[in-house]
């Protein structure tokens, strides 16, 4: 029996992280956590996740910069990234632009809040796509 897929959840909201962990673990995924983009890069190197769920609006380093760094690194470029954010609801409250979001190399982009079934469906699809490309 193959090991469960490892998912790195990157978000600075502890309540969101815990809720997401519960949803993912209910589907037998292994969950590791980072609280900002800088920590995400470190944890990705340590944990070698199968998928990264990445928030956009975070302290230290936003999700756009983090995603770009992940995708340009040979070590991480093959890891699918699901951007999960309330960014479109908060775009007027941030200096980040919609254009930056559209230029991302993320593999999928979904707004918070997302229903647990929708999150699991997107995670499953990205993992299957990645496995078929490997």
N, CA, C and O atoms as a GROMACS GRO file, in nm:
protein
  536
    1UNK      N    1   0.086  -0.119   0.000
    1UNK     CA    2   0.000   0.000   0.000
    1UNK      C    3   0.089   0.124   0.000
    1UNK      O    4   0.178   0.136   0.084
    2UNK      N    5   0.065   0.215  -0.094
    2UNK     CA    6   0.153   0.334  -0.102
    2UNK      C    7   0.133   0.426   0.018
    2UNK      O    8   0.027   0.431   0.079
    3UNK      N    9   0.239   0.500   0.048
    3UNK     CA   10   0.232   0.597   0.158
    3UNK      C   11   0.134   0.707   0.120
    3UNK      O   12   0.120   0.739   0.002
    4UNK      N   13   0.067   0.766   0.220
    4UNK     CA   14  -0.025   0.876   0.188
    4UNK      C   15   0.052   0.996   0.133
    4UNK      O   16   0.167   1.020   0.171
    5UNK      N   17  -0.014   1.070   0.044
    5UNK     CA   18   0.049   1.191  -0.010
    5UNK      C   19   0.073   1.291   0.102
    5UNK      O   20  -0.009   1.306   0.193
    6UNK      N   21   0.187   1.360   0.093
    6UNK     CA   22   0.222   1.461   0.192
    6UNK      C   23   0.188   1.598   0.135
    6UNK      O   24   0.228   1.632   0.024
    7UNK      N   25   0.113   1.676   0.212
    7UNK     CA   26   0.067   1.809   0.167
    7UNK      C   27   0.118   1.914   0.264
    7UNK      O   28   0.100   1.904   0.385
    8UNK      N   29   0.183   2.014   0.208
    8UNK     CA   30   0.231   2.129   0.285
    8UNK      C   31   0.126   2.239   0.277
    8UNK      O   32   0.096   2.289   0.168
    9UNK      N   33   0.070   2.276   0.392
    9UNK     CA   34  -0.030   2.383   0.400
    9UNK      C   35   0.041   2.508   0.451
    9UNK      O   36   0.102   2.506   0.558
   10UNK      N   37   0.034   2.616   0.372
   10UNK     CA   38   0.104   2.740   0.406
   10UNK      C   39   0.000   2.850   0.424
   10UNK      O   40  -0.062   2.895   0.327
   11UNK      N   41  -0.017   2.894   0.549
   11UNK     CA   42  -0.115   2.999   0.578
   11UNK      C   43  -0.083   3.055   0.716
   11UNK      O   44  -0.039   2.982   0.805
   12UNK      N   45  -0.106   3.185   0.734
   12UNK     CA   46  -0.076   3.249   0.862
   12UNK      C   47  -0.196   3.251   0.956
   12UNK      O   48  -0.187   3.307   1.066
   13UNK      N   49  -0.308   3.191   0.917
   13UNK     CA   50  -0.428   3.186   1.000
   13UNK      C   51  -0.437   3.049   1.066
   13UNK      O   52  -0.470   2.951   1.000
   14UNK      N   53  -0.406   3.041   1.198
   14UNK     CA   54  -0.403   2.909   1.264
   14UNK      C   55  -0.536   2.835   1.260
   14UNK      O   56  -0.537   2.712   1.254
   15UNK      N   57  -0.648   2.907   1.264
   15UNK     CA   58  -0.779   2.841   1.258
   15UNK      C   59  -0.801   2.778   1.121
   15UNK      O   60  -0.850   2.665   1.111
   16UNK      N   61  -0.763   2.850   1.015
   16UNK     CA   62  -0.776   2.795   0.881
   16UNK      C   63  -0.686   2.673   0.864
   16UNK      O   64  -0.727   2.572   0.806
   17UNK      N   65  -0.563   2.684   0.913
   17UNK     CA   66  -0.468   2.572   0.903
   17UNK      C   67  -0.524   2.448   0.971
   17UNK      O   68  -0.519   2.339   0.915
   18UNK      N   69  -0.578   2.466   1.091
   18UNK     CA   70  -0.631   2.350   1.165
   18UNK      C   71  -0.752   2.290   1.094
   18UNK      O   72  -0.764   2.168   1.084
   19UNK      N   73  -0.842   2.374   1.044
   19UNK     CA   74  -0.959   2.323   0.972
   19UNK      C   75  -0.916   2.248   0.845
   19UNK      O   76  -0.971   2.143   0.813
   20UNK      N   77  -0.819   2.303   0.774
   20UNK     CA   78  -0.770   2.239   0.652
   20UNK      C   79  -0.700   2.107   0.685
   20UNK      O   80  -0.717   2.008   0.615
   21UNK      N   81  -0.624   2.107   0.792
   21UNK     CA   82  -0.556   1.983   0.836
   21UNK      C   83  -0.660   1.873   0.862
   21UNK      O   84  -0.642   1.759   0.820
   22UNK      N   85  -0.767   1.907   0.933
   22UNK     CA   86  -0.872   1.809   0.965
   22UNK      C   87  -0.933   1.752   0.838
   22UNK      O   88  -0.952   1.631   0.826
   23UNK      N   89  -0.964   1.839   0.742
   23UNK     CA   90  -1.024   1.795   0.616
   23UNK      C   91  -0.928   1.701   0.541
   23UNK      O   92  -0.969   1.594   0.496
   24UNK      N   93  -0.802   1.742   0.530
   24UNK     CA   94  -0.705   1.662   0.454
   24UNK      C   95  -0.675   1.529   0.525
   24UNK      O   96  -0.666   1.425   0.461
   25UNK      N   97  -0.659   1.534   0.657
   25UNK     CA   98  -0.631   1.411   0.731
   25UNK      C   99  -0.750   1.315   0.728
   25UNK      O  100  -0.732   1.194   0.740
   26UNK      N  101  -0.872   1.368   0.712
   26UNK     CA  102  -0.990   1.282   0.701
   26UNK      C  103  -0.984   1.198   0.574
   26UNK      O  104  -1.049   1.094   0.564
   27UNK      N  105  -0.907   1.244   0.477
   27UNK     CA  106  -0.888   1.170   0.351
   27UNK      C  107  -0.753   1.098   0.350
   27UNK      O  108  -0.705   1.058   0.244
   28UNK      N  109  -0.694   1.083   0.469
   28UNK     CA  110  -0.569   1.008   0.488
   28UNK      C  111  -0.445   1.073   0.428
   28UNK      O  112  -0.346   1.005   0.401
   29UNK      N  113  -0.449   1.205   0.407
   29UNK     CA  114  -0.328   1.274   0.364
   29UNK      C  115  -0.241   1.304   0.486
   29UNK      O  116  -0.293   1.322   0.596
   30UNK      N  117  -0.111   1.310   0.466
   30UNK     CA  118  -0.017   1.353   0.570
   30UNK      C  119   0.000   1.504   0.554
   30UNK      O  120   0.030   1.552   0.445
   31UNK      N  121  -0.019   1.580   0.661
   31UNK     CA  122  -0.018   1.726   0.653
   31UNK      C  123   0.100   1.783   0.732
   31UNK      O  124   0.122   1.748   0.848
   32UNK      N  125   0.175   1.872   0.666
   32UNK     CA  126   0.279   1.951   0.732
   32UNK      C  127   0.242   2.097   0.710
   32UNK      O  128   0.172   2.131   0.615
   33UNK      N  129   0.291   2.185   0.800
   33UNK     CA  130   0.244   2.323   0.802
   33UNK      C  131   0.360   2.421   0.801
   33UNK      O  132   0.465   2.396   0.860
   34UNK      N  133   0.339   2.533   0.733
   34UNK     CA  134   0.428   2.650   0.742
   34UNK      C  135   0.338   2.772   0.758
   34UNK      O  136   0.227   2.774   0.704
   35UNK      N  137   0.386   2.873   0.831
   35UNK     CA  138   0.303   2.990   0.860
   35UNK      C  139   0.328   3.110   0.772
   35UNK      O  140   0.255   3.209   0.780
   36UNK      N  141   0.430   3.104   0.686
   36UNK     CA  142   0.457   3.215   0.594
   36UNK      C  143   0.540   3.161   0.478
   36UNK      O  144   0.582   3.045   0.479
   37UNK      N  145   0.563   3.246   0.379
   37UNK     CA  146   0.634   3.203   0.259
   37UNK      C  147   0.778   3.163   0.284
   37UNK      O  148   0.827   3.069   0.221
   38UNK      N  149   0.847   3.232   0.373
   38UNK     CA  150   0.986   3.200   0.403
   38UNK      C  151   0.994   3.061   0.465
   38UNK      O  152   1.077   2.979   0.426
   39UNK      N  153   0.907   3.036   0.562
   39UNK     CA  154   0.904   2.904   0.626
   39UNK      C  155   0.861   2.796   0.526
   39UNK      O  156   0.906   2.682   0.535
   40UNK      N  157   0.773   2.833   0.433
   40UNK     CA  158   0.726   2.736   0.333
   40UNK      C  159   0.842   2.681   0.250
   40UNK      O  160   0.848   2.561   0.225
   41UNK      N  161   0.932   2.768   0.208
   41UNK     CA  162   1.045   2.723   0.127
   41UNK      C  163   1.135   2.629   0.208
   41UNK      O  164   1.184   2.529   0.156
   42UNK      N  165   1.155   2.662   0.334
   42UNK     CA  166   1.236   2.577   0.422
   42UNK      C  167   1.169   2.441   0.441
   42UNK      O  168   1.233   2.337   0.427
   43UNK      N  169   1.040   2.443   0.473
   43UNK     CA  170   0.967   2.317   0.499
   43UNK      C  171   0.957   2.232   0.372
   43UNK      O  172   0.962   2.109   0.379
   44UNK      N  173   0.942   2.296   0.256
   44UNK     CA  174   0.936   2.221   0.131
   44UNK      C  175   1.065   2.144   0.110
   44UNK      O  176   1.064   2.030   0.064
   45UNK      N  177   1.178   2.207   0.142
   45UNK     CA  178   1.307   2.140   0.130
   45UNK      C  179   1.321   2.025   0.227
   45UNK      O  180   1.377   1.920   0.193
   46UNK      N  181   1.272   2.044   0.348
   46UNK     CA  182   1.284   1.941   0.452
   46UNK      C  183   1.188   1.823   0.428
   46UNK      O  184   1.224   1.707   0.449
   47UNK      N  185   1.067   1.855   0.386
   47UNK     CA  186   0.960   1.755   0.381
   47UNK      C  187   0.936   1.694   0.243
   47UNK      O  188   0.879   1.585   0.233
   48UNK      N  189   0.978   1.761   0.136
   48UNK     CA  190   0.953   1.715  -0.001
   48UNK      C  191   0.806   1.674  -0.019
   48UNK      O  192   0.776   1.558  -0.045
   49UNK      N  193   0.714   1.773  -0.005
   49UNK     CA  194   0.572   1.740  -0.014
   49UNK      C  195   0.532   1.701  -0.157
   49UNK      O  196   0.600   1.733  -0.254
   50UNK      N  197   0.419   1.632  -0.166
   50UNK     CA  198   0.363   1.594  -0.296
   50UNK      C  199   0.278   1.705  -0.354
   50UNK      O  200   0.252   1.708  -0.475
   51UNK      N  201   0.234   1.799  -0.268
   51UNK     CA  202   0.149   1.910  -0.311
   51UNK      C  203   0.161   2.021  -0.207
   51UNK      O  204   0.182   1.994  -0.089
   52UNK      N  205   0.149   2.145  -0.252
   52UNK     CA  206   0.153   2.260  -0.161
   52UNK      C  207   0.024   2.340  -0.176
   52UNK      O  208  -0.015   2.377  -0.287
   53UNK      N  209  -0.041   2.366  -0.063
   53UNK     CA  210  -0.157   2.456  -0.059
   53UNK      C  211  -0.105   2.586  -0.001
   53UNK      O  212  -0.054   2.589   0.111
   54UNK      N  213  -0.117   2.693  -0.078
   54UNK     CA  214  -0.048   2.817  -0.048
   54UNK      C  215  -0.143   2.936  -0.044
   54UNK      O  216  -0.214   2.963  -0.140
   55UNK      N  217  -0.142   3.007   0.069
   55UNK     CA  218  -0.219   3.131   0.082
   55UNK      C  219  -0.145   3.242   0.008
   55UNK      O  220  -0.025   3.230  -0.016
   56UNK      N  221  -0.213   3.349  -0.028
   56UNK     CA  222  -0.148   3.462  -0.096
   56UNK      C  223  -0.105   3.568   0.004
   56UNK      O  224   0.012   3.607   0.006
   57UNK      N  225  -0.198   3.616   0.086
   57UNK     CA  226  -0.168   3.730   0.173
   57UNK      C  227  -0.113   3.680   0.306
   57UNK      O  228  -0.187   3.631   0.392
   58UNK      N  229   0.020   3.694   0.321
   58UNK     CA  230   0.090   3.647   0.441
   58UNK      C  231   0.202   3.744   0.476
   58UNK      O  232   0.248   3.820   0.391
   59UNK      N  233   0.244   3.743   0.602
   59UNK     CA  234   0.358   3.828   0.641
   59UNK      C  235   0.490   3.772   0.585
   59UNK      O  236   0.496   3.658   0.540
   60UNK      N  237   0.593   3.853   0.589
   60UNK     CA  238   0.729   3.820   0.547
   60UNK      C  239   0.742   3.803   0.396
   60UNK      O  240   0.819   3.874   0.332
   61UNK      N  241   0.666   3.710   0.339
   61UNK     CA  242   0.674   3.686   0.196
   61UNK      C  243   0.539   3.637   0.148
   61UNK      O  244   0.489   3.536   0.197
   62UNK      N  245   0.478   3.708   0.053
   62UNK     CA  246   0.344   3.669   0.009
   62UNK      C  247   0.348   3.543  -0.078
   62UNK      O  248   0.454   3.498  -0.121
   63UNK      N  249   0.231   3.489  -0.100
   63UNK     CA  250   0.219   3.365  -0.176
   63UNK      C  251   0.262   3.376  -0.320
   63UNK      O  252   0.312   3.279  -0.377
   64UNK      N  253   0.245   3.494  -0.382
   64UNK     CA  254   0.289   3.512  -0.520
   64UNK      C  255   0.439   3.492  -0.532
   64UNK      O  256   0.487   3.419  -0.619
   65UNK      N  257   0.515   3.558  -0.443
   65UNK     CA  258   0.661   3.547  -0.444
   65UNK      C  259   0.702   3.403  -0.412
   65UNK      O  260   0.791   3.347  -0.477
   66UNK      N  261   0.638   3.345  -0.313
   66UNK     CA  262   0.670   3.207  -0.274
   66UNK      C  263   0.645   3.111  -0.389
   66UNK      O  264   0.729   3.026  -0.418
   67UNK      N  265   0.531   3.124  -0.456
   67UNK     CA  266   0.498   3.036  -0.568
   67UNK      C  267   0.603   3.051  -0.679
   67UNK      O  268   0.649   2.952  -0.735
   68UNK      N  269   0.639   3.174  -0.711
   68UNK     CA  270   0.739   3.198  -0.815
   68UNK      C  271   0.872   3.133  -0.778
   68UNK      O  272   0.938   3.073  -0.863
   69UNK      N  273   0.912   3.145  -0.652
   69UNK     CA  274   1.038   3.083  -0.608
   69UNK      C  275   1.031   2.931  -0.615
   69UNK      O  276   1.128   2.866  -0.655
   70UNK      N  277   0.918   2.874  -0.576
   70UNK     CA  278   0.902   2.729  -0.584
   70UNK      C  279   0.911   2.682  -0.728
   70UNK      O  280   0.979   2.583  -0.757
   71UNK      N  281   0.843   2.751  -0.819
   71UNK     CA  282   0.836   2.707  -0.958
   71UNK      C  283   0.967   2.727  -1.034
   71UNK      O  284   0.991   2.658  -1.133
   72UNK      N  285   1.052   2.820  -0.989
   72UNK     CA  286   1.179   2.840  -1.060
   72UNK      C  287   1.290   2.750  -1.004
   72UNK      O  288   1.398   2.741  -1.063
   73UNK      N  289   1.265   2.685  -0.892
   73UNK     CA  290   1.365   2.599  -0.830
   73UNK      C  291   1.355   2.457  -0.887
   73UNK      O  292   1.248   2.398  -0.884
   74UNK      N  293   1.465   2.403  -0.940
   74UNK     CA  294   1.461   2.265  -0.990
   74UNK      C  295   1.417   2.164  -0.883
   74UNK      O  296   1.359   2.061  -0.915
   75UNK      N  297   1.445   2.195  -0.757
   75UNK     CA  298   1.408   2.105  -0.648
   75UNK      C  299   1.257   2.097  -0.628
   75UNK      O  300   1.205   1.993  -0.588
   76UNK      N  301   1.186   2.206  -0.657
   76UNK     CA  302   1.043   2.213  -0.627
   76UNK      C  303   0.954   2.230  -0.749
   76UNK      O  304   0.832   2.220  -0.736
   77UNK      N  305   1.010   2.255  -0.866
   77UNK     CA  306   0.929   2.293  -0.981
   77UNK      C  307   0.822   2.190  -1.018
   77UNK      O  308   0.720   2.226  -1.077
   78UNK      N  309   0.844   2.063  -0.984
   78UNK     CA  310   0.746   1.961  -1.018
   78UNK      C  311   0.636   1.943  -0.916
   78UNK      O  312   0.545   1.862  -0.937
   79UNK      N  313   0.643   2.016  -0.804
   79UNK     CA  314   0.541   2.002  -0.699
   79UNK      C  315   0.421   2.090  -0.735
   79UNK      O  316   0.436   2.211  -0.751
   80UNK      N  317   0.301   2.030  -0.749
   80UNK     CA  318   0.185   2.113  -0.779
   80UNK      C  319   0.154   2.210  -0.664
   80UNK      O  320   0.169   2.176  -0.547
   81UNK      N  321   0.109   2.330  -0.702
   81UNK     CA  322   0.075   2.434  -0.605
   81UNK      C  323  -0.071   2.473  -0.625
   81UNK      O  324  -0.112   2.512  -0.735
   82UNK      N  325  -0.148   2.462  -0.517
   82UNK     CA  326  -0.288   2.507  -0.515
   82UNK      C  327  -0.292   2.635  -0.434
   82UNK      O  328  -0.270   2.633  -0.314
   83UNK      N  329  -0.321   2.746  -0.500
   83UNK     CA  330  -0.337   2.875  -0.431
   83UNK      C  331  -0.478   2.878  -0.374
   83UNK      O  332  -0.576   2.867  -0.448
   84UNK      N  333  -0.487   2.892  -0.244
   84UNK     CA  334  -0.614   2.892  -0.173
   84UNK      C  335  -0.619   3.020  -0.091
   84UNK      O  336  -0.544   3.035   0.006
   85UNK      N  337  -0.707   3.112  -0.130
   85UNK     CA  338  -0.696   3.245  -0.071
   85UNK      C  339  -0.826   3.323  -0.072
   85UNK      O  340  -0.918   3.293  -0.148
   86UNK      N  341  -0.832   3.422   0.013
   86UNK     CA  342  -0.942   3.519   0.011
   86UNK      C  343  -0.896   3.643  -0.064
   86UNK      O  344  -0.955   3.750  -0.050
   87UNK      N  345  -0.791   3.630  -0.144
   87UNK     CA  346  -0.730   3.742  -0.215
   87UNK      C  347  -0.832   3.822  -0.297
   87UNK      O  348  -0.833   3.945  -0.290
   88UNK      N  349  -0.917   3.756  -0.374
   88UNK     CA  350  -1.009   3.831  -0.460
   88UNK      C  351  -1.108   3.912  -0.378
   88UNK      O  352  -1.156   4.016  -0.424
   89UNK      N  353  -1.140   3.866  -0.257
   89UNK     CA  354  -1.230   3.943  -0.170
   89UNK      C  355  -1.157   4.062  -0.108
   89UNK      O  356  -1.219   4.164  -0.076
   90UNK      N  357  -1.024   4.050  -0.091
   90UNK     CA  358  -0.946   4.152  -0.022
   90UNK      C  359  -0.854   4.231  -0.112
   90UNK      O  360  -0.766   4.302  -0.064
   91UNK      N  361  -0.872   4.221  -0.244
   91UNK     CA  362  -0.778   4.284  -0.337
   91UNK      C  363  -0.767   4.435  -0.315
   91UNK      O  364  -0.661   4.493  -0.336
   92UNK      N  365  -0.876   4.499  -0.272
   92UNK     CA  366  -0.869   4.644  -0.249
   92UNK      C  367  -0.793   4.678  -0.121
   92UNK      O  368  -0.755   4.793  -0.101
   93UNK      N  369  -0.771   4.579  -0.033
   93UNK     CA  370  -0.702   4.602   0.094
   93UNK      C  371  -0.554   4.566   0.088
   93UNK      O  372  -0.487   4.565   0.192
   94UNK      N  373  -0.504   4.537  -0.030
   94UNK     CA  374  -0.366   4.491  -0.042
   94UNK      C  375  -0.297   4.560  -0.158
   94UNK      O  376  -0.362   4.610  -0.250
   95UNK      N  377  -0.164   4.562  -0.154
   95UNK     CA  378  -0.088   4.619  -0.264
   95UNK      C  379  -0.066   4.516  -0.375
   95UNK      O  380  -0.010   4.550  -0.479
   96UNK      N  381  -0.108   4.392  -0.353
   96UNK     CA  382  -0.092   4.288  -0.454
   96UNK      C  383  -0.195   4.311  -0.564
   96UNK      O  384  -0.307   4.356  -0.537
   97UNK      N  385  -0.158   4.281  -0.685
   97UNK     CA  386  -0.248   4.308  -0.797
   97UNK      C  387  -0.308   4.181  -0.853
   97UNK      O  388  -0.251   4.073  -0.840
   98UNK      N  389  -0.424   4.194  -0.915
   98UNK     CA  390  -0.488   4.082  -0.983
   98UNK      C  391  -0.396   4.032  -1.093
   98UNK      O  392  -0.388   3.911  -1.117
   99UNK      N  393  -0.326   4.122  -1.160
   99UNK     CA  394  -0.233   4.083  -1.267
   99UNK      C  395  -0.128   3.985  -1.214
   99UNK      O  396  -0.095   3.887  -1.280
  100UNK      N  397  -0.074   4.013  -1.094
  100UNK     CA  398   0.023   3.920  -1.035
  100UNK      C  399  -0.038   3.782  -1.020
  100UNK      O  400   0.026   3.681  -1.049
  101UNK      N  401  -0.161   3.777  -0.975
  101UNK     CA  402  -0.229   3.650  -0.957
  101UNK      C  403  -0.246   3.575  -1.088
  101UNK      O  404  -0.230   3.453  -1.092
  102UNK      N  405  -0.280   3.646  -1.194
  102UNK     CA  406  -0.301   3.584  -1.323
  102UNK      C  407  -0.171   3.533  -1.385
  102UNK      O  408  -0.173   3.440  -1.466
  103UNK      N  409  -0.059   3.593  -1.347
  103UNK     CA  410   0.070   3.554  -1.403
  103UNK      C  411   0.133   3.438  -1.327
  103UNK      O  412   0.238   3.387  -1.367
  104UNK      N  413   0.072   3.397  -1.220
  104UNK     CA  414   0.127   3.289  -1.139
  104UNK      C  415   0.139   3.159  -1.217
  104UNK      O  416   0.063   3.133  -1.310
  105UNK      N  417   0.234   3.080  -1.177
  105UNK     CA  418   0.247   2.947  -1.235
  105UNK      C  419   0.182   2.843  -1.146
  105UNK      O  420   0.213   2.724  -1.155
  106UNK      N  421   0.091   2.887  -1.060
  106UNK     CA  422   0.020   2.792  -0.974
  106UNK      C  423  -0.058   2.694  -1.061
  106UNK      O  424  -0.098   2.727  -1.173
  107UNK      N  425  -0.079   2.575  -1.009
  107UNK     CA  426  -0.150   2.472  -1.085
  107UNK      C  427  -0.301   2.483  -1.071
  107UNK      O  428  -0.375   2.432  -1.155
  108UNK      N  429  -0.345   2.550  -0.965
  108UNK     CA  430  -0.488   2.572  -0.945
  108UNK      C  431  -0.503   2.690  -0.851
  108UNK      O  432  -0.411   2.723  -0.776
  109UNK      N  433  -0.618   2.754  -0.854
  109UNK     CA  434  -0.642   2.874  -0.776
  109UNK      C  435  -0.787   2.870  -0.731
  109UNK      O  436  -0.877   2.864  -0.815
  110UNK      N  437  -0.812   2.872  -0.599
  110UNK     CA  438  -0.949   2.867  -0.548
  110UNK      C  439  -0.964   2.966  -0.435
  110UNK      O  440  -0.872   2.988  -0.355
  111UNK      N  441  -1.082   3.027  -0.428
  111UNK     CA  442  -1.109   3.126  -0.324
  111UNK      C  443  -1.153   3.060  -0.194
  111UNK      O  444  -1.221   2.957  -0.194
  112UNK      N  445  -1.112   3.121  -0.081
  112UNK     CA  446  -1.166   3.087   0.050
  112UNK      C  447  -1.300   3.158   0.062
  112UNK      O  448  -1.317   3.264   0.003
  113UNK      N  449  -1.393   3.106   0.134
  113UNK     CA  450  -1.391   2.972   0.189
  113UNK      C  451  -1.420   2.869   0.080
  113UNK      O  452  -1.492   2.898  -0.016
  114UNK      N  453  -1.363   2.751   0.095
  114UNK     CA  454  -1.388   2.643   0.000
  114UNK      C  455  -1.448   2.526   0.078
  114UNK      O  456  -1.403   2.493   0.187
  115UNK      N  457  -1.549   2.466   0.020
  115UNK     CA  458  -1.613   2.352   0.085
  115UNK      C  459  -1.513   2.236   0.094
  115UNK      O  460  -1.433   2.217   0.003
  116UNK      N  461  -1.518   2.160   0.203
  116UNK     CA  462  -1.424   2.048   0.218
  116UNK      C  463  -1.423   1.954   0.097
  116UNK      O  464  -1.316   1.910   0.055
  117UNK      N  465  -1.539   1.923   0.042
  117UNK     CA  466  -1.546   1.832  -0.073
  117UNK      C  467  -1.475   1.892  -0.194
  117UNK      O  468  -1.407   1.821  -0.268
  118UNK      N  469  -1.491   2.021  -0.213
  118UNK     CA  470  -1.425   2.090  -0.325
  118UNK      C  471  -1.273   2.088  -0.307
  118UNK      O  472  -1.199   2.063  -0.402
  119UNK      N  473  -1.227   2.114  -0.186
  119UNK     CA  474  -1.084   2.112  -0.158
  119UNK      C  475  -1.027   1.973  -0.185
  119UNK      O  476  -0.925   1.959  -0.252
  120UNK      N  477  -1.093   1.871  -0.134
  120UNK     CA  478  -1.046   1.734  -0.156
  120UNK      C  479  -1.048   1.695  -0.304
  120UNK      O  480  -0.959   1.625  -0.350
  121UNK      N  481  -1.149   1.740  -0.377
  121UNK     CA  482  -1.156   1.709  -0.520
  121UNK      C  483  -1.040   1.774  -0.595
  121UNK      O  484  -0.979   1.711  -0.681
  122UNK      N  485  -1.010   1.899  -0.562
  122UNK     CA  486  -0.900   1.968  -0.630
  122UNK      C  487  -0.764   1.908  -0.594
  122UNK      O  488  -0.678   1.891  -0.680
  123UNK      N  489  -0.747   1.876  -0.467
  123UNK     CA  490  -0.623   1.813  -0.422
  123UNK      C  491  -0.605   1.679  -0.494
  123UNK      O  492  -0.497   1.651  -0.546
  124UNK      N  493  -0.709   1.598  -0.496
  124UNK     CA  494  -0.702   1.469  -0.562
  124UNK      C  495  -0.669   1.481  -0.710
  124UNK      O  496  -0.588   1.404  -0.762
  125UNK      N  497  -0.732   1.577  -0.778
  125UNK     CA  498  -0.706   1.597  -0.921
  125UNK      C  499  -0.562   1.637  -0.946
  125UNK      O  500  -0.497   1.584  -1.035
  126UNK      N  501  -0.511   1.732  -0.866
  126UNK     CA  502  -0.372   1.776  -0.884
  126UNK      C  503  -0.273   1.662  -0.858
  126UNK      O  504  -0.174   1.648  -0.930
  127UNK      N  505  -0.298   1.582  -0.755
  127UNK     CA  506  -0.209   1.470  -0.726
  127UNK      C  507  -0.213   1.365  -0.838
  127UNK      O  508  -0.110   1.309  -0.874
  128UNK      N  509  -0.332   1.339  -0.892
  128UNK     CA  510  -0.342   1.242  -1.003
  128UNK      C  511  -0.271   1.295  -1.127
  128UNK      O  512  -0.200   1.220  -1.194
  129UNK      N  513  -0.289   1.424  -1.159
  129UNK     CA  514  -0.221   1.484  -1.274
  129UNK      C  515  -0.070   1.477  -1.257
  129UNK      O  516   0.003   1.442  -1.350
  130UNK      N  517  -0.023   1.508  -1.138
  130UNK     CA  518   0.120   1.507  -1.111
  130UNK      C  519   0.176   1.365  -1.124
  130UNK      O  520   0.284   1.345  -1.178
  131UNK      N  521   0.101   1.267  -1.072
  131UNK     CA  522   0.146   1.128  -1.078
  131UNK      C  523   0.154   1.080  -1.223
  131UNK      O  524   0.243   1.002  -1.258
  132UNK      N  525   0.060   1.125  -1.307
  132UNK     CA  526   0.060   1.080  -1.447
  132UNK      C  527   0.173   1.146  -1.526
  132UNK      O  528   0.213   1.094  -1.631
  133UNK      N  529   0.224   1.259  -1.478
  133UNK     CA  530   0.334   1.327  -1.547
  133UNK      C  531   0.470   1.275  -1.502
  133UNK      O  532   0.569   1.289  -1.572
  134UNK      N  533   0.473   1.214  -1.384
  134UNK     CA  534   0.600   1.167  -1.328
  134UNK      C  535   0.653   1.044  -1.398
  134UNK      O  536   0.760   0.994  -1.362
   0.00000   0.00000   0.00000
